[in-house]
Amino acid sequence: MTRVNYLAVILFGGIFVASFMLSSDVGLFLNLIAITIVVSGTLGATFLSYPASDIRAAFFVARNSYTQRPPTEHEIIDSLLDLAVRSRHSGILALEVIEEQTTISFLRSALGMLVDGYKPAEVRDILSTEMHYFRQRRFQHEKLFRHMARLAPAFGVAGSVVGLIGMVAGIGDPEVIVSTIPIALTSTLYGIVIGNFLLTPIAENISAKTEKELMLQTLISDGVMAILQEHNTIKLARKLESFLTPAGRTEPARSLLEIRDRYRALRGQPTTIGESKPLDDEFRAMGNSRI
């Protein structure tokens, strides 16, 4: 969620609420009994459907999907290119320092396997398995909120039935009828609003965030495999940039300059781990004269 998203929610949410206030009696839309029926019924049915631990985890994921910002594709690509240059210059073991510093858990796990000497097939298999179960867990969280979104309108109808029963029971007594009509009408309103303005958007946000994170994990997986197999660094840059939209891709010359600058900075540092693997030949082979 960006600042624009939050501003849009405040703006259109405010307009939505203000449209109810244009009525001559705003109090007609407020009914404690109706909201209690909808909320308690929805939560009760949810706890009948899922273990408490799953519900707690789903709400935790929903909170994080709005409060935590994942790294961008550009940040991931920049990190992978830096790792590639370090690896070719100082060896795979030099990545151990980066493993301890990175805050991206998936990247940290992948780097740990590189440093520990896992074979390429093992690394790819473990990362693919981790991505698979990550998707499955997120799908369950999304499914829970979609289930709640279906329950809320149903309990809104249940509240309307409760109000109608009260009206039938109060035939002949205008005060009873007047007190039960708001329950019958507002219960349905609350159920629709909670289901479609709150729960369904949360589920969609979890789904979108999951797809975004899976794409970044795929980017990390491909980049780490290329580093492990010691692919040409310039070719790796071309491959990683394919994850970006055409408008978001940097100019090739700029990418080459950034890699060259990283390499030159590393050459100015003493090599203490692994064997030195200069990149001069690589740059020349890829047209280093252009940079």
C-alpha positions as CSV (number, residue, x, y, z in Angstrom):
1,M,0.0,0.0,0.0
2,T,1.4,3.4,-1.0
3,R,0.5,6.8,0.3
4,V,-1.7,7.3,-2.7
5,N,-3.7,4.2,-1.7
6,Y,-4.2,5.5,1.8
7,L,-5.2,8.9,0.7
8,A,-7.7,7.4,-1.8
9,V,-9.2,5.2,0.9
10,I,-9.7,8.2,3.2
11,L,-11.2,10.3,0.4
12,F,-13.6,7.8,-1.1
13,G,-14.3,6.2,2.3
14,G,-15.2,9.7,3.6
15,I,-17.5,10.3,0.6
16,F,-19.1,6.9,1.2
17,V,-19.9,7.7,4.8
18,A,-20.9,11.3,4.0
19,S,-23.5,9.9,1.6
20,F,-25.3,8.3,4.5
21,M,-25.2,11.6,6.5
22,L,-27.1,13.4,3.7
23,S,-30.2,11.6,5.1
24,S,-32.5,13.6,7.3
25,D,-31.9,11.3,10.3
26,V,-28.3,9.9,10.5
27,G,-29.3,8.0,13.7
28,L,-31.3,5.5,11.6
29,F,-28.1,4.0,10.2
30,L,-26.7,3.4,13.7
31,N,-27.9,0.3,15.4
32,L,-25.9,-1.6,18.1
33,I,-28.0,-4.7,18.0
34,A,-27.6,-5.1,14.2
35,I,-23.8,-4.6,14.2
36,T,-23.6,-7.1,17.1
37,I,-25.5,-9.7,15.2
38,V,-23.4,-9.4,12.1
39,V,-19.9,-9.2,13.8
40,S,-20.5,-11.8,16.4
41,G,-22.1,-14.2,13.9
42,T,-19.3,-13.8,11.4
43,L,-16.6,-14.3,14.0
44,G,-18.4,-17.2,15.6
45,A,-18.8,-19.0,12.3
46,T,-15.1,-18.3,11.5
47,F,-13.9,-19.9,14.7
48,L,-16.1,-22.9,13.9
49,S,-14.4,-23.1,10.5
50,Y,-10.7,-22.6,11.4
51,P,-8.3,-23.2,14.3
52,A,-7.6,-20.2,16.5
53,S,-3.9,-20.3,15.5
54,D,-4.8,-20.1,11.8
55,I,-7.1,-17.1,12.4
56,R,-4.4,-15.3,14.4
57,A,-1.9,-16.0,11.7
58,A,-4.3,-14.7,9.0
59,F,-4.9,-11.4,10.9
60,F,-1.1,-11.1,11.4
61,V,-0.5,-11.5,7.7
62,A,-3.3,-9.0,6.9
63,R,-1.7,-6.4,9.2
64,N,1.7,-6.9,7.6
65,S,0.3,-6.7,4.1
66,Y,-0.7,-3.1,4.9
67,T,2.1,-2.0,7.1
68,Q,5.3,-3.6,5.6
69,R,6.7,-2.6,2.2
70,P,8.5,-5.4,0.3
71,P,11.8,-4.5,-1.5
72,T,11.3,-3.3,-5.1
73,E,12.6,-5.2,-8.1
74,H,15.3,-2.6,-8.6
75,E,16.6,-3.1,-5.0
76,I,16.7,-6.9,-5.5
77,I,18.5,-6.6,-8.8
78,D,21.0,-4.1,-7.4
79,S,21.7,-6.5,-4.5
80,L,22.1,-9.5,-6.7
81,L,24.5,-7.7,-9.1
82,D,26.5,-6.6,-6.1
83,L,26.6,-10.2,-4.8
84,A,27.6,-11.5,-8.3
85,V,30.6,-9.1,-8.4
86,R,31.7,-9.9,-4.9
87,S,31.4,-13.7,-5.6
88,R,33.5,-13.5,-8.8
89,H,36.1,-11.3,-7.2
90,S,36.5,-13.0,-3.8
91,G,34.7,-16.3,-4.0
92,I,31.4,-17.7,-2.7
93,L,32.5,-17.6,0.9
94,A,32.7,-13.8,0.7
95,L,28.9,-13.8,0.6
96,E,28.7,-14.9,4.2
97,V,29.0,-11.3,5.4
98,I,26.1,-10.2,3.2
99,E,24.1,-13.2,4.4
100,E,24.3,-11.8,8.0
101,Q,23.4,-8.3,6.9
102,T,20.4,-8.8,4.6
103,T,16.9,-8.4,6.0
104,I,15.3,-10.4,3.2
105,S,14.7,-13.8,4.7
106,F,14.4,-15.6,1.4
107,L,17.7,-14.1,0.1
108,R,19.4,-14.9,3.5
109,S,18.3,-18.5,3.2
110,A,19.6,-18.8,-0.4
111,L,22.9,-17.2,0.5
112,G,23.3,-19.6,3.4
113,M,23.0,-22.5,1.1
114,L,25.6,-21.0,-1.2
115,V,28.0,-20.5,1.6
116,D,27.4,-24.0,3.0
117,G,28.4,-25.5,-0.3
118,Y,25.0,-26.9,-1.5
119,K,24.9,-28.2,-5.1
120,P,22.9,-26.1,-7.7
121,A,20.2,-28.8,-8.0
122,E,19.8,-28.9,-4.2
123,V,19.6,-25.1,-3.9
124,R,16.9,-24.9,-6.7
125,D,14.9,-27.7,-5.1
126,I,14.9,-26.2,-1.6
127,L,14.0,-22.7,-2.9
128,S,11.2,-24.1,-5.1
129,T,9.8,-26.0,-2.2
130,E,10.0,-23.0,0.1
131,M,8.1,-20.9,-2.6
132,H,5.5,-23.6,-3.0
133,Y,4.6,-23.8,0.7
134,F,4.8,-20.0,1.0
135,R,2.1,-19.8,-1.7
136,Q,0.0,-22.5,0.1
137,R,0.2,-20.7,3.4
138,R,-0.8,-17.3,2.0
139,F,-3.7,-19.0,0.0
140,Q,-5.1,-20.3,3.3
141,H,-4.9,-16.8,4.8
142,E,-6.6,-15.3,1.8
143,K,-9.2,-18.0,1.8
144,L,-10.1,-17.3,5.5
145,F,-10.9,-13.6,4.7
146,R,-12.9,-14.6,1.6
147,H,-14.9,-17.0,3.9
148,M,-15.6,-14.2,6.3
149,A,-16.6,-11.9,3.4
150,R,-19.3,-14.5,2.5
151,L,-20.4,-14.9,6.1
152,A,-21.0,-11.2,6.8
153,P,-23.9,-10.6,4.3
154,A,-25.5,-13.9,5.4
155,F,-25.6,-12.8,9.0
156,G,-26.8,-9.4,7.8
157,V,-29.8,-11.3,6.4
158,A,-30.1,-13.2,9.7
159,G,-30.3,-9.8,11.6
160,S,-33.0,-8.7,9.2
161,V,-35.0,-11.8,10.0
162,V,-34.6,-11.1,13.7
163,G,-35.9,-7.6,13.1
164,L,-38.9,-8.9,11.1
165,I,-39.7,-11.4,13.8
166,G,-39.7,-8.6,16.3
167,M,-42.0,-6.6,14.0
168,V,-44.5,-9.5,13.7
169,A,-44.4,-10.0,17.5
170,G,-45.1,-6.3,18.0
171,I,-48.1,-6.0,15.7
172,G,-50.5,-3.6,17.3
173,D,-47.8,-1.9,19.3
174,P,-46.2,1.0,17.2
175,E,-43.3,1.4,19.6
176,V,-42.2,-2.2,19.1
177,I,-42.4,-1.9,15.3
178,V,-40.5,1.4,15.3
179,S,-37.7,-0.1,17.4
180,T,-37.3,-3.3,15.3
181,I,-37.5,-1.8,11.8
182,P,-33.9,-0.4,12.1
183,I,-32.6,-3.8,13.1
184,A,-34.2,-5.4,10.0
185,L,-32.8,-2.8,7.6
186,T,-29.4,-2.0,9.0
187,S,-28.3,-5.6,9.6
188,T,-28.3,-6.2,5.8
189,L,-26.5,-2.9,5.3
190,Y,-23.8,-3.8,7.8
191,G,-23.3,-7.3,6.4
192,I,-22.9,-6.0,2.8
193,V,-20.5,-3.1,3.9
194,I,-18.3,-5.3,6.1
195,G,-18.1,-8.1,3.5
196,N,-17.4,-5.9,0.5
197,F,-15.7,-2.8,1.9
198,L,-13.5,-4.5,4.5
199,L,-13.1,-8.3,4.3
200,T,-12.9,-8.8,0.5
201,P,-10.4,-6.0,0.0
202,I,-8.2,-7.5,2.7
203,A,-8.3,-10.9,0.9
204,E,-7.4,-9.2,-2.4
205,N,-4.6,-7.3,-0.8
206,I,-3.1,-10.5,0.6
207,S,-3.4,-12.1,-2.8
208,A,-1.7,-9.2,-4.6
209,K,1.0,-9.0,-2.0
210,T,1.6,-12.8,-2.3
211,E,2.0,-12.6,-6.1
212,K,4.4,-9.7,-5.7
213,E,6.5,-11.5,-3.2
214,L,6.5,-14.7,-5.2
215,M,7.8,-12.7,-8.2
216,L,10.6,-11.3,-6.1
217,Q,11.4,-14.8,-4.8
218,T,11.7,-16.0,-8.3
219,L,14.0,-13.2,-9.1
220,I,16.2,-14.0,-6.1
221,S,16.2,-17.7,-7.0
222,D,17.3,-17.2,-10.6
223,G,19.9,-14.6,-9.5
224,V,21.3,-16.9,-6.8
225,M,21.5,-19.9,-9.2
226,A,23.3,-17.7,-11.8
227,I,25.8,-16.6,-9.1
228,L,26.3,-20.2,-7.9
229,Q,27.0,-21.4,-11.5
230,E,29.3,-18.4,-12.0
231,H,27.4,-17.0,-15.0
232,N,28.8,-13.9,-16.8
233,T,27.9,-10.9,-14.7
234,I,26.8,-8.8,-17.6
235,K,24.6,-11.5,-18.9
236,L,23.1,-11.9,-15.4
237,A,22.2,-8.1,-15.4
238,R,20.4,-8.6,-18.7
239,K,18.5,-11.6,-17.4
240,L,17.5,-9.9,-14.1
241,E,16.3,-6.8,-16.0
242,S,13.8,-9.0,-17.9
243,F,11.7,-9.1,-14.7
244,L,11.1,-5.3,-15.0
245,T,8.6,-3.6,-17.2
246,P,10.1,-2.0,-20.4
247,A,9.6,1.4,-18.8
248,G,11.4,0.4,-15.6
249,R,14.5,-1.1,-17.2
250,T,17.7,0.9,-17.0
251,E,19.8,1.7,-20.0
252,P,22.4,-1.1,-20.7
253,A,25.3,1.4,-20.6
254,R,24.2,2.5,-17.2
255,S,24.0,-1.1,-15.9
256,L,27.5,-1.8,-17.2
257,L,28.8,1.4,-15.5
258,E,27.3,0.4,-12.2
259,I,28.9,-3.1,-12.3
260,R,32.2,-1.7,-13.3
261,D,32.2,0.8,-10.4
262,R,31.4,-2.0,-8.0
263,Y,34.2,-4.1,-9.4
264,R,36.7,-1.2,-9.2
265,A,35.7,-0.5,-5.6
266,L,36.3,-4.2,-4.7
267,R,39.7,-4.2,-6.3
268,G,40.7,-1.5,-4.0
269,Q,40.0,-3.7,-1.0
270,P,42.3,-6.5,0.2
271,T,41.1,-10.0,-0.5
272,T,41.0,-12.1,2.6
273,I,38.5,-14.9,1.7
274,G,38.6,-17.2,-1.3
275,E,40.6,-16.8,-4.5
276,S,40.5,-13.6,-6.6
277,K,38.6,-13.9,-9.9
278,P,39.2,-10.7,-11.9
279,L,36.5,-9.5,-14.2
280,D,38.7,-7.7,-16.7
281,D,38.3,-10.4,-19.3
282,E,34.6,-10.5,-18.8
283,F,34.2,-6.7,-19.4
284,R,36.4,-6.8,-22.4
285,A,34.4,-9.7,-23.9
286,M,31.2,-7.8,-23.4
287,G,32.4,-4.6,-24.9
288,N,34.1,-2.9,-22.1
289,S,35.2,-0.1,-24.5
290,R,31.7,1.3,-24.3
291,I,32.0,2.1,-20.6
